[in-house]
């Protein structure tokens, strides 16, 4: 049995209760006296630097939105509430891509959404105090280096204007989302409100997908032109229903489970093979972390296998064979992306720069496609259909190594927190880990971070991971 233990501010922490269909194990943290003293000193200094009271982070969230809204209004200034509203409006525009305004005719980059992300990020930066710990964090230096690398890659690209615009969108959505999470989502009330906003948006997205399929046979009809980024978006927003499943009361936990089930139905209707298989891998991960009981996992396996078997049975034969374009294109892009990267190792070719010229001295290795057919696909698709291969060939090795290392560090930190049943700031760590894992897996078959809506929410979740494990409480 877990006993309540004192926090540095004198309050005591109650054990985390079991709610819904999953079980969160309860554990007590044992601290040596010297470590507790250092942690208390650090918490007090951080509290003074941010001018906000220290909040106990090991207490399960009060998920009442009205309580969170009232608390947020009582503890924040009007200017911060205005920035919060800008952030929420940006999230809504990116979730539904409405309104969609073409800023530069002829350019495929979604510059309008990028501008909204930039406005949100700059507005959040205006709230940062001079003595804020974030300004002293090495993360700030890393963000500046990544910005410089993307900027230089665009300037020296084979297509400077187009690549620079694409780079702006990637930076604005990625860095903007990360900084907004670090600056705005630093209180329990804000994270509760963001969870409710995300749950509402995901429910609306699922409903629009189902209506679109009924009317036209396409789940993406009202939201996007491609089901892949739509699947990524739902995976990322699933942190909200997972939070309610883990910690919500039974009615809300049931609603959250229904939203998750319907989102899986959308995956089925979209004919995305990768999206259909990822939830099974996440269920295995939940078992390994001790959150999903083995008997519940065994009960899930039967319907999952039946659904997956039916899904692949109804797929056209051409979509399963090795000659199918997504299959040969993604497989061949591993050696082809490396072939490009070694010729432009420092800054890459620039985002979405043409690749046809690199086929002249390239030998196709995939046995089920000819060089002519692969060249036709390269001219049409342009990117590697794998975000890490795209970063390697189009932004260079320095960007790929630095960015991947940062993501890996945050991901490992989050995984350790989930294993120990800790919280990522105020949310259950596993509720963030599972969506990030699903999205990273899906990034192996799609350039997800080139879409501002995906990059925005992906980096928001990364920004909600504490910069140090001690920050988790």
ROTIVEX-441199 format. One record per residue: x, y, z of N, C-alpha, C, O in turn; residue in three letters. Coordinates in steps of 0.2 Angstrom, whole numbers, plus 5000, padded with zeros to 4 digits. Example, Ala and Ser with C-alpha at 12.3 -4.5 7.8 and 13.67 -1.06 7.14 Angstrom:
506649725039506249785039506649845039507149835042ALA/506449895035506849955036506450005039506750065040SER/
This chain:
500449945000500050005000500450065000500950065004UNK/500350114996500650174996500450225001499850235002UNK/500950255004500850305009500950375006501350385002UNK/500550425009500650495007501350515009501550495015UNK/501650555005502350575007502350655006501950685002UNK/502750685010502750765010503050795004503550765002UNK/502850845002503150884996503550934999503550945005UNK/503950974995504451024998504051085000504351125004UNK/503351094999503051145001502651135007502251175010UNK/502651075010502351055016501751015015501450985020UNK/501451015009500850975008501050895007501550885006UNK/500550855008500650785007500250765001499750794998UNK/500550704998500250684991499950624992500150574996UNK/499350614990498950554990499050504985499350524979UNK/499050444986499150394981498650404975498150434975UNK/498950384969498550394963497950334963498150274963UNK/497350354962496850294962496750264955497050294950UNK/496450204955496350174949495650194946495150194950UNK/495650214940495050234937494950204930495450194927UNK/494350184928494250164921494450094920494450054924UNK/494750084914494950014912495649994913495849944911UNK/496050044915496750034916496950044923496550074927UNK/497450024925497750034932498350064932498850044929UNK/498450124936499050154937499350134944499050134949UNK/499950104944500250084950500450144954500650194951UNK/500450134960500550184965501250174968501350114970UNK/501650224968502350214971502550274975502350334974UNK/502950264980503250324984503950334982504350284981UNK/504150394982504850414980505250414987505050454991UNK/505750384987506250384993506850434991507150414987UNK/506850484995507350534994507850535000507650535006UNK/508550534998509050555004508950625006508750665002UNK/509150635012509050705015509450755011509150805009UNK/510050745008510350795004510050804998510050864995UNK/509750754995509450764988508750804989508550844985UNK/508450784995507750824996507950894997507550934995UNK/508450915001508650985002508851014995508551074995UNK/509150984991509351014985508751024980508651074977UNK/508250974980507650984976507251034979506951074975UNK/507151044986506751094989507051164987506651204985UNK/507651164987508051234985507851254978507651304976UNK/507951204974507851214967507051234965506951274961UNK/506651194968505951214968505751284970505351314967UNK/506051304976505851364978506151424974505851474972UNK/506751414971507051454966506651464960506551514957UNK/506451404957506051404951505351444952505151474948UNK/505051434958504451464960504551544960504151574957UNK/505151564963505251634964505351664957505151714955UNK/505751624953505851654946505251664942505251704938UNK/504751614942504251614938503651654941503151674938UNK/503751684948503251714951502551684952502051714952UNK/502551614952501951574953502051534959502651504960UNK/501551514962501551464968501751394965501551374960UNK/502151364969502251294967501651244968501351254973UNK/501551204963500951164963501151094964501651074961UNK/500851054969501050984969500850944963500250944961UNK/501350914960501250874954501150804954501050774949UNK/501150774960501050704961500250694962500050634963UNK/499850744963499150734964498850724957498950764953UNK/498350674957497950664950497550734949497350764953UNK/497550744943497250804940496450814942496150764942UNK/496250874944495550884945495350904937495550954935UNK/494950864934494850874927494250914926493950914920UNK/493950944931493450984930493651054926494051084928UNK/493351064920493551124916493451184919493751234918UNK/492851194922492651254925493051274931493251334932UNK/493251224935493751234941494451264938494751304941UNK/494651224932495251244929495251314927495751354927UNK/494651334923494651404920494651454926494951504925UNK/494251444931494251484937494951494940495151554941UNK/495251444941495951444944496451484939496851524942UNK/496351474933496751504928496651584928497151624928UNK/496051604928495851674928496051704935496251764934UNK/496151674940496351704946497051704947497351754951UNK/497451664943498151664944498551694938499151704938UNK/498251724933498551744927498351814926497751834927UNK/498751854923498651924921498251924914498151874911UNK/497951984912497551984906497951974900497651944896UNK/498552004900498951994894499051914893499151894887UNK/499251884898499351804897498751774895498751724891UNK/498151794897497551764895497351774887497151734884UNK/497651834885497551854878498051804874497851774869UNK/498651794876499051754873498851674873498851644868UNK/498551654878498251594879497651584874497551534871UNK/497251634873496751634868497051624861496751584857UNK/497551664859497851654853498151584852498051564846UNK/498451554857498651484856498051444855498151394851UNK/497551444858496951404857496651414850496451364847UNK/496651474848496351484841496851454836496651424831UNK/497451454837497951424833497851354832497951324827UNK/497751324838497651244839497051234835497051184831UNK/496551274835495951254832496051264824495751214820UNK/496351314822496451324815496851264812496751234806UNK/497351244816497851184813497451124813497551074809UNK/497051114818496651044819496151034813496050984810UNK/495851094811495351084805495551124799495251114794UNK/496151154799496351194793495851244790495851244784UNK/495451274795495051324793495051384797495051374803UNK/495151444794495151454787495751434784496351444787UNK/495751424778496351404774496451454769496051464764UNK/497051494770497151554765497851544762498351534765UNK/497751554755498451544751498751614751498551664748UNK/499351614755499651674756500151694749500151744747UNK/500451644747500851644741500651604736500751544736UNK/500251624730500051584725500651544722501151564720UNK/500451474721500951434717501451394722501751354720UNK/501451414729501851384734501451334738500851344740UNK/501651274738501351224742501351224749500951194753UNK/501851264752501951274759501351304762501051354759UNK/501051284768500551314771500751374775500851364781UNK/500851424772501151484775500751514780500951544785UNK/500051514778499551544783499651514790499651544795UNK/499551444790499651414797500351424800500351434806UNK/500851424796501451444799501551514802501851524807UNK/501151564799501151624802500751624808500951664813UNK/500251594809499851584815500251554820500251574826UNK/500651504819501151474823501651524826501851524832UNK/501951564821502451614823502151664827502451684832UNK/501551684826501251734830501151704837501251744842UNK/500851644838500751614845501451614848501451624854UNK/501951584845502651574848502951644850503151644856UNK/502851694846503151764848502751794854503051824858UNK/502051784854501651804859501851774866501851804871UNK/501951704865502151674871502851694874502951704880UNK/503351714869503951734871503951804875504351814879UNK/503451844873503351904876503151904884503251954887UNK/502951844886502751834893503351804897503351804903UNK/503951794894504451764897504851814901504951874899UNK/504951804908505251854912506051844911506251794909UNK/506351904913507051904912507451854916507951824914UNK/507151834922507451784926507151714925507251674930UNK/506851704920506551634919507051584918507551594914UNK/506951524921507451474920507451444912507951424910UNK/506951464908506951444901507451474898507751444893UNK/507651544899508151574896508851554897509251564894UNK/508951514903509551494905509651414903510151384904UNK/509151394900509151324898509551304892509551354887UNK/509951254891510251234885509751224879510051224873UNK/509151214881508651204875508651264871508551264865UNK/508751324874508751384870509251384865509151414859UNK/509851364867510451364862510351314856510451324851UNK/510051254858509851204853509351234848509451224842UNK/508851264851508351294846508651344841508451344835UNK/509151384844509451434839509851404834509951424828UNK/510251344836510651314831510251274826510351284820UNK/509651244828509251214823508951264818508851254812UNK/508751324821508451374817509051404812508851414806UNK/509651404814510151424809510251374804510351394798UNK/510251314806510351264801509851264795509951254789UNK/509151264797508651264793508651324788508551324782UNK/508851384791508851444787509451444782509351464776UNK/510051414784510551414779510451364774510551374768UNK/510051304776509851254771509451284766509451274760UNK/508951324768508551364763508851414758508751414752UNK/509351444761509651504757510151464752510151494746UNK/510451414754510951384749510551324745510951274742UNK/509951314745509551264742509551274735509751324732UNK/509351214731509351214724508751254722508651284717UNK/508251264727507651304726507551354732507151334736UNK/507951404732507951444738507351474741507151464747UNK/506851504737506251534739505751474742505551484748UNK/505651424738505251374740505451334746505051324751UNK/506151324747506351284752506351334759506251304764UNK/506551394758506551444763505851444766505751454772UNK/505351454762504651454764504451394768504151394773UNK/504651334765504451274769504851264775504551244780UNK/505451294775505851294782505551344787505551324793UNK/505251394785504951444789504351404792504251414799UNK/503951374789503351334791503551284796503251274802UNK/504051244795504351194799504551224806504451194811UNK/504951274805505251314811504651344815504651334821UNK/504251374812503651414816503251364819503051374825UNK/503051314816502651264819502951224824502651204830UNK/503551194823503951154828504151194834504051174840UNK/504551254833504851284838504251324842504251334848UNK/503751354838503251384841502851334846502651354851UNK/502651274843502351234848502751214854502451214859UNK/503351204853503751184859503851234864503751224870UNK/503951304862503951354866503351374870503351394875UNK/502751364866502151374869501951324874501751344880UNK/502151264873502151214879502551234885502251224890UNK/503151254884503551264889503351324893503451334899UNK/503051374890502951444893502151444895502051464901UNK/501751414891501051424893500751364896500251374901UNK/500951304895500651244898501051224904501251164905UNK/501251274908501651254914501251254921501551254926UNK/500551254920500151254926499651194925499551174920UNK/499451174931498951114931498251144927498051104923UNK/498051204929497451224926497551224918497051204915UNK/498051254916498151254908498151184905497851184900UNK/498451144908498551074905497851044905497651004900UNK/497451054910496751024910496351054905495951024901UNK/496451124904496051154898496251134892495851124887UNK/496951124891497151104884496951034883496851014877UNK/496950984888496650924887495950924885495750884881UNK/495550964888494850974886494750994879494350974875UNK/495151044877495151074870495351024865495051014860UNK/495850984867496050924862495550874862495450844856UNK/495250854867494750804867494150824863493850784859UNK/493950894863493450914859493550914852493150894848UNK/494250934850494450944843494450874840494250854835UNK/494750824844494750754842494050724841493950694836UNK/493550734845492950714844492550744838492250704834UNK/492750804837492450844831492750814824492450804819UNK/493450804825493750774819493550704817493450684811UNK/493450664822493150594821492450594818492350564813UNK/492050644820491350654818491350674810491050644806UNK/491850724809491850744802492150694797491950684792UNK/492550654800492850594796492350544794492250524788UNK/491950524799491350484798490850504793490650474789UNK/490650574794490150604789490450604782490150594777UNK/491150624782491450624775491450564772491350554766UNK/491550504776491550434773490850424770490750394765UNK/490350434774489650424772489450454766489150424762UNK/489650524765489450564760489850544753489650554748UNK/490550534754490950524748491450464748491750454743UNK/491450424754491850374754492550394756493050344755UNK/492650454758493350474759493350514766492950554767UNK/493750484771493650514778493950584778493850624783UNK/494450594773494750664774494350714770494650774769UNK/493750704768493450754763493450824766493550874763UNK/493250834773493150894776493750924779493650974782UNK/494250884779494850904784495450914780495850954782UNK/495650874775496250874772496250834765495650814763UNK/496750834761496750804755497150734755497150704751UNK/497450724761497850664762497650634769497650664774UNK/497550564769497350534776497950524780497850514786UNK/498550524778499150514782499150564787499250554793UNK/499250634786499250684791498650684796498750704801UNK/498050664793497450664797497550604802497350614808UNK/497850554800497950494805498450514810498350504816UNK/499050554808499550584813499150624818499350624824UNK/498750674816498450724820497950684825498050704831UNK/497650634823497250594828497650564833497450554839UNK/498250534831498650504836498950544841498950534847UNK/499150604839499350654844498850684848498950684854UNK/498250694846497750724850497450664855497050684859UNK/497650604853497350554858497650554865497450514869UNK/498150594866498350604873497850624877497750614883UNK/497350664875496750694879496350634881496150634887UNK/496050594876495650544879495950494883495650464888UNK/496650484882497050434886497050464893497050424898UNK/497150534894497150564901496550554904496550534910UNK/495950554901495350544904495150474906494850454910UNK/495450434901495450354903495750344909495550304913UNK/496350364910496850354916496550384922496550354927UNK/496350444922496150484928495450514928495250534933UNK/495050514923494450534923493950494927494050434928UNK/493350524929492850484932492550444926492550454920UNK/492150394929491850344924491450364918491650344913UNK/491050414919490650444913491150474908491050454902UNK/491650514910492150544905492550484903492750494897UNK/492750444907493250384904492850344899493150324894UNK/492250334900491850304895491850344888491850314883UNK/491650404889491650444883492350444879492350444873UNK/492850444883493550444880493650384876493950384871UNK/493450324879493550264876493150254870493450234865UNK/492550284870492150284863492550324858492550304852UNK/492850384860493150424855493750384852493950384846UNK/494150354856494750314854494450254849494850244844UNK/493950224851493650164847493450194840493650164835UNK/493150254840492950284834493450304829493450304823UNK/494050324833494650354829494950284826495250294820UNK/494950234829495150174826494750154820495050124815UNK/494050164820493650154815493850194809493750174803UNK/494050254810494250304805494850274802494950274795UNK/495350244805495950214803495750164798496050154792UNK/495250124800495050064796494750094789494950064784UNK/494350144790493950164784494450204779494350214773UNK/495050224782495550264778495950224774496350244769UNK/495950154775496350104771497150114772497550104768UNK/497350144778498050154780498250094784498050084789UNK/498650054781498949994784499350004790499249974795UNK/499750054790500150074796499750094801499850074807UNK/499250134800498850164806498450104809498250104815UNK/498250054805497949994808498349954813498049924817UNK/498949954811499449904815499749944821499849904826UNK/499750004821500050044827499750034833500050024838UNK/499050034834498750024840498849964844498949954850UNK/499049904840499149844842499849854846499949824851UNK/500349884843501049894846500949934852501349924857UNK/500549984852500450024858500149984864500249994870UNK/499649944862499349894868499949854871499949844877UNK/500349824867500949794869501349834874501649814879UNK/501449894872501849944876501549954882501849964888UNK/500849964882500549974889500549914893500649924899UNK/500549854891500649794895501349794898501449784904UNK/501849814894502549814896502649864902503049854907UNK/502349924902502349974907501849964913501850004917UNK/501549904912501149884918500449924919500149914924UNK/500249964914499650004914499049964912498549964915UNK/499149924906498649874904498749804907499249774905UNK/498249784910498349714913498349664907498049674902UNK/498649614909498749554904498149524902498049514896UNK/497649514906496949484904496549534900496249514895UNK/496649604901496349644897496649644890496249654885UNK/497249644890497649634883497449574879497349574873UNK/497449524883497149454880496449464877496349434871UNK/496049494881495349504878495349554872494949544868UNK/495849604872495849644866496149614860495949634854UNK/496549564861496849534855496449504850496449504844UNK/495849464852495449434848495049484843495049474837UNK/494749534846494449574841494949614837494749634831UNK/495449634839495949664835496249624830496249644824UNK/496349564831496549514825496049504820496149504814UNK/495449504823494849494818494849554813494749554807UNK/494849614817494749684813495349684808495249704802UNK/495949674810496549684806496549634800496649644794UNK/496249564801496249514796495749534791495849534785UNK/495149564793494649594789494849654785494749654779UNK/495249694788495549754784495949734779495949754773UNK/496449684780496949664774496549624769496749624763UNK/496049584771495649544767495349584761495249564756UNK/495049644764494649684759495049734755494849764750UNK/495749734757496149784753496249754746496349694745UNK/496349794741496449764734497149734734497549754737UNK/497249684730497849644729498449694728498949674730UNK/498349744723498849784721499149824727499749834727UNK/498749834732499049874738499449834743499749854748UNK/499449764742499849724746500449694743500949674746UNK/500449694736501049674733501649714733501549774735UNK/502249694732502849734732502949784726503349824727UNK/502549774721502549824716502149884717502149934713UNK/501749884723501349944724501850004726502350004729UNK/501650064723502050124723502350144730502950154731UNK/501850144735502150164742502650114745503050134748UNK/502550054743503049994745503750004742504250014746UNK/503750014735504450014732504750084733505350094734UNK/504350134734504550204734504950214741505450244742UNK/504550194746504850194753505450154754505950174758UNK/505450094752505950044752506650074749507150074751UNK/506550094743507050124739507350184741507950204740UNK/506950224745507150294747507750284753508050334754UNK/507750224756508350224761509050224757509350274759UNK/509150184752509850204749509850264745510350294744UNK/509250284742509250344738509350404742509750454740UNK/509050414748509150464752509850474755510150524755UNK/510150414756510850414758511350444752511750474753UNK/511150414746511550444740511450514739511950544738UNK/510950544741510850624741511250654746511550704745UNK/511150624752511450654758512250654758512550704760UNK/512550604755513250604755513550664750514150684751UNK/513150684746513350734741513150804744513550854742UNK/512750814749512550874752512550864760512050864762UNK/513150844763513050824770512950874775512650854780UNK/513150934774513050984779512451014779512051024785UNK/512151044774511551084774510951044769510451074769UNK/511150994766510650954762510450994756510851044754UNK/509950974753509751004746509251054747509051094742UNK/508951064753508451104754507751074754507651024751UNK/507251094758506651054759506251054753506151114750UNK/506050994750505650984744506051014738505651034733UNK/506651014738507051024732507050974727506950914729UNK/507050984721506950924716507550874716508150894718UNK/507450814715507850764716508050724710508550684710UNK/507750744704507850704698508650694696508850644693UNK/508950754697509650754695510150704698510650684696UNK/509950684704510350634708510250564706510550514708UNK/509750554701509650484698510150464693510150414691UNK/510450514690510950504685511450454686511550404682UNK/511750454692512250404694512050364699512450334703UNK/511350344700511150304705510850244702510550244697UNK/510950184706510750124703510250094708510350084714UNK/509650084705509050064709509149994712509449944708UNK/509049984718509149914722508549874723508549814723UNK/507949904723507349864724507149824718507149854713UNK/507049764719507049714713506349724709506249694704UNK/505849754712505149754709505049824706504449834705UNK/505549864705505349924701505949944697506549924698UNK/505849974691506349994686506550064688506250104692UNK/507150084685507350154687506950204684506850264687UNK/506650194678506150244675505550254679505350304680UNK/505250194682504650204686504850234692504450274695UNK/505350224695505550254702505750324700505550374705UNK/506050344695506150414693505450454692505450514694UNK/504950424689504350454689504050464696503750524697UNK/504150424700503850434707504250484711503950524714UNK/504850484710505350544713505050614711505050654715UNK/504950614704504750684702504050704705503950764705UNK/503650654706502950674709502950684716502650724719UNK/503250634720503250634727503750684730503550714735UNK/504350694727504850734729505250714736505850704735UNK/504850704741505250694748505350614748505150574744UNK/505650594754505750524756505250484758505250424759UNK/504650514760504050484763504350454770504050394772UNK/504850484773505050464780505450524782505950544780UNK/505150544788505350614790506150614792506450664791UNK/506350564794507050564796507550554790508050584790UNK/507350524785507650514779507650584775508150604772UNK/507050614776506950684772507450734776507750774772UNK/507450734782507950784786508650764784509050814783UNK/508850704783509550684782509750714775510250744774UNK/509250704770509450724763509350794762509650824757UNK/508850824765508650894763508850944768508851004766UNK/509050924774509350974779510050954781510351004785UNK/510250904780510950884781511050844788510550834792UNK/511650814788511750774794511750814801511550784806UNK/512050874801512050904808511350914810511250904816UNK/510950934806510250944809509950884811509650874816UNK/509950834807509750764808509950734815509550714819UNK/510650744816510950714822510750754828510550724833UNK/510750824828510550864834509850854835509650844841UNK/509350864830508650854832508450784834508150774839UNK/508750734831508550664833508850654840508450614844UNK/509450674842509650674849509250704854509150674859UNK/508950764852508550794857507850764858507650754864UNK/507650734852506950694853507150634857506650614861UNK/507650604856507850534859507850554867507650514871UNK/508250604869508350624876507650634879507550604885UNK/507250674876506550684879506150624879505850604884UNK/506250584874505850524874506050474879505650444882UNK/506650464880506950414885506750444892506550404896UNK/506750504893506550534900505850514901505650504906UNK/505450524896504750514897504550444898504150424902UNK/504950394894504850324895505050304902504650264905UNK/505550334905505750314912505250344917505050304922UNK/504950394916504450424920503750384920503450364925UNK/503650354913503050314913503150244916502750214919UNK/503750224916503950154919503850164927503650114930UNK/504050224929504050234937503350264939503250284945UNK/502850264934502150294936502250364938501850384942UNK/502750404935502750474937502350514932502050484928UNK/502350584933501950624929502350664925502950694927UNK/502150684919502550734915502250794916501750814913UNK/502550834921502250894924501650874928501650844933UNK/501050884925500450864928500050804925499550784928UNK/500150794919499850734915500150674916500750664918UNK/499750614916500150554916500550544911500450554905UNK/501250514912501750514907501550464902501750484896UNK/501150414903501050364898500550394893500550374887UNK/500150444895499650474891499950514885499650524880UNK/500550534887500950574882501450524878501550534872UNK/501650474881502150424878501850384873502150384867UNK/501250364874500850324868500750364862500950334857UNK/500450424862500350464856501050474852501050474846UNK/501550494856502150514853502450444850502750454845UNK/502450394853502650334850502350314844502650294839UNK/501650314844501250304838501450354832501550324827UNK/501550414834501750464828502450444826502550454820UNK/502950434830503550424828503650354823503950354819UNK/503150304825503150254821502850264814503050244809UNK/502350314814502050324808502450374804502450374797UNK/502950414807503450454803503850414799504250434795UNK/503950344800504350304795504050294788504350274784UNK/503350314788503050304781502750374779502450374774UNK/502850424782502650494780503050544783503350544788UNK/503050604779503450664781503050704786502850764784UNK/502850684791502350714796502550784798502150824798UNK/503150794799503350864802503450914797503550974798UNK/503350894790503250954785502550984785502451034782UNK/502050944789501450974789501351014796501550994801UNK/501151084795501251124801500751094807500951104813UNK/500151064805499751044810500050984814499950974820UNK/500450944811500750884814501350914818501450894824UNK/501750954815502350974819502151014825502451014830UNK/501651054825501351094830501151054836501451064842UNK/500751004835500550964841501050914843501050894849UNK/501450894839502050844840502450884845502650854850UNK/502650944844503150974848502851004854503151024859UNK/502151014854501851034860501850974865502050984871UNK/501750914863501850854867502550854870502750834876UNK/503050864865503750864867503850914873504250904877UNK/503650974872503751024876503351014883503551054888UNK/502950974883502650954890503050904894502850894900UNK/503550874891503950834895504450884899504750924896UNK/504550864905504950914909505650914907505950864904UNK/505950974907506650974904507150934908507650914906UNK/507050924915507350874919506950834923506350854924UNK/507150774924506650724928506450754934505850744937UNK/506850794938506650824944506050874943505750884948UNK/506050904937505450944936504750914937504250944937UNK/504750854936504150814936503850814943503250794944UNK/504250824948503950824955504250774959504150764965UNK/
